[in-house]
Amino acid sequence: MRLPAVLRRRRVLVPATAALAFAVAVLGLGLLYPRPPADASVEAGFARDMQAHHAQAVQMALIVRDRTSDREVRTLAYDIATTQQQQIGQMYAWLDMWGLSQASLQPRMAWMGQSHHSTNKAMPGMATTAQIKELEQADGKDAEVLFLRLMIPHHQGGVQMAQAAVQSEQPQVSRMAGAILAAQKAEIDLMRRMLAARGASETSA
């Protein structure tokens, strides 16, 4: 039996509507879940290098926590250690989720551009081995001042790295980079005030 024209049109319309809905859903998923970053991408480089950068901040925070009884410094050290250790875990998980290795054949900081890589062999703001050893041997106010003098440029380096990743198309990367920018800029201001309260400048010279 031949279907009425209205029903025939509906039979055509339903598959077409379903196909359109499916296409919109796929497009939406693509916007929510962008394609995983490549191995040499800004996102991968940020995740790898910021893990190492954060790890040294955690190390210095734990050192000074045990070298002073000052409540303000210990609170700052605790905040830095816990926040940055949590972010290390998140960045480790990103690389795993993206199917990328935790290490790369790319040179450190190559993801920030040739101009940075060509003039900086290490990540920005990183303390030297000698400076870490000096912090381990300091006590009281000397440890506090040295910690603040090392952590201010360390945070400034972290800010540079976060600025290079904050426009990422990966929502989780962009959010974390923005959080790092806000937190570390605020902590830089705090540490400068803490140094001034101790009658010290940002440099030993």
C-alpha positions in Angstrom: 0.0 0.0 0.0 1.4 3.4 -1.0 2.0 5.7 2.1 0.5 9.1 2.1 2.9 11.9 1.0 3.1 13.3 4.5 4.3 10.0 5.9 6.8 9.5 3.1 8.3 12.9 3.9 8.5 12.0 7.5 10.4 8.8 6.8 12.9 10.9 4.9 13.0 13.6 7.5 13.7 11.4 10.5 17.0 9.8 9.2 18.1 13.3 8.0 17.4 14.8 11.4 19.1 11.9 13.2 22.2 12.4 11.0 22.3 16.1 11.7 22.0 15.5 15.5 24.8 13.0 15.3 27.0 15.4 13.4 26.3 18.2 16.0 27.1 15.8 18.8 30.4 14.8 17.2 31.4 18.4 16.7 30.5 19.2 20.3 32.7 16.4 21.6 35.5 17.7 19.4 35.2 21.1 21.1 35.0 19.6 24.5 37.8 17.0 24.0 40.4 18.4 21.5 42.8 16.1 19.8 45.6 15.0 22.1 48.7 17.2 21.8 51.7 16.0 19.8 55.0 15.1 21.5 56.7 18.4 20.5 53.7 20.6 21.4 53.5 23.4 23.9 51.2 21.4 26.0 53.5 18.4 26.3 56.6 20.6 26.9 54.8 22.6 29.5 53.6 19.4 31.3 57.1 17.9 31.3 59.2 21.0 32.2 56.7 22.4 34.7 56.8 19.1 36.6 60.6 19.5 37.0 60.3 23.2 37.8 57.6 22.5 40.4 59.7 19.6 41.9 62.5 22.0 42.8 60.0 24.4 44.4 58.7 21.6 46.5 62.2 20.6 47.4 63.2 24.1 48.6 59.9 24.5 50.5 60.4 21.3 52.4 64.0 22.3 53.2 63.1 25.7 54.7 60.2 24.2 56.6 62.7 22.2 58.6 65.2 25.1 58.9 63.0 27.7 60.6 60.4 28.0 63.3 58.8 31.2 61.7 55.1 30.5 61.3 54.7 32.8 58.2 57.5 31.1 56.3 56.4 27.6 57.3 52.9 28.4 56.1 54.1 29.7 52.7 56.4 26.7 52.4 53.5 24.3 53.1 51.2 26.0 50.6 53.9 25.9 47.9 54.7 22.2 48.5 51.2 20.9 48.6 49.8 23.0 45.7 52.7 22.3 43.4 53.0 18.6 44.3 49.3 18.2 43.4 49.9 20.0 40.1 52.8 17.7 39.3 50.4 14.7 39.7 47.9 16.4 37.3 50.6 17.0 34.7 51.9 13.5 34.9 48.4 12.2 34.4 47.9 14.4 31.3 50.9 12.9 29.6 49.7 9.5 30.4 46.2 10.3 29.1 47.7 11.8 25.9 49.7 8.6 25.3 53.0 10.5 25.6 56.1 9.6 27.5 57.1 11.5 30.6 60.5 12.4 29.1 61.3 13.7 25.6 64.1 13.9 23.1 63.3 17.6 22.8 65.7 19.9 24.6 64.4 21.5 27.8 62.3 24.6 27.1 62.3 24.0 23.3 58.5 24.4 23.4 58.8 28.0 24.4 60.6 28.9 21.2 64.0 29.0 19.7 64.8 32.5 21.2 64.4 31.2 24.7 66.1 27.9 24.2 69.1 29.4 22.5 69.9 31.7 25.4 68.8 29.5 28.4 70.3 26.1 29.0 68.2 25.6 32.1 64.6 26.4 32.9 64.0 30.0 34.0 64.5 30.7 37.7 65.9 27.4 38.7 68.3 27.4 41.7 71.8 25.9 41.3 73.0 22.8 43.1 75.3 25.1 45.2 72.3 27.3 46.2 70.2 24.3 47.3 73.1 23.0 49.4 73.5 26.5 50.9 69.8 26.5 51.8 70.2 23.0 53.4 73.0 24.4 55.7 71.3 27.6 56.7 69.2 28.1 59.8 66.6 30.6 61.2 66.5 34.0 59.6 69.4 33.2 57.2 67.4 30.2 55.9 64.2 32.4 55.5 66.0 35.1 53.6 67.8 32.7 51.3 64.6 30.8 50.6 62.8 33.9 49.7 65.6 35.2 47.5 65.7 31.8 45.6 61.9 31.4 45.4 61.1 34.8 44.0 63.1 34.3 40.7 61.9 30.7 40.7 58.3 31.9 40.7 59.1 34.5 38.1 60.4 31.7 35.9 57.2 29.7 36.5 55.2 32.7 35.5 57.1 32.9 32.2 56.4 29.2 31.5 52.7 29.5 32.4 52.3 32.6 30.1 53.5 30.5 27.2 50.8 27.8 27.9 47.8 29.9 29.0 46.3 30.2 25.5 46.4 26.4 25.0 43.4 24.8 23.3 43.5 22.1 25.9 41.1 23.4 28.6 42.9 21.7 31.5 46.2 23.1 30.4 44.9 26.6 30.0 43.1 26.5 33.4 46.2 25.3 35.2 48.5 27.8 33.5 46.1 30.6 34.5 46.0 29.3 38.1 49.8 29.2 38.2 50.0 32.8 36.9 47.6 34.1 39.6 49.0 32.2 42.5 52.7 32.8 41.8 52.3 36.5 41.0 50.5 36.8 44.4 53.2 34.9 46.2 55.9 37.0 44.6 54.3 40.1 46.1 54.0 38.3 49.5 57.6 37.2 49.5 58.9 40.7 48.6 57.0 42.0 51.6 58.4 39.2 53.8 61.9 40.1 52.7 61.3 43.8 53.5 60.0 42.8 56.9 63.3 41.0 57.5 65.4 44.0 56.4 66.7 42.2 53.3 66.7 42.9 49.6 66.0 40.5 46.8 69.7 40.0 46.1 72.7 39.5 48.5 74.8 42.1 46.8 
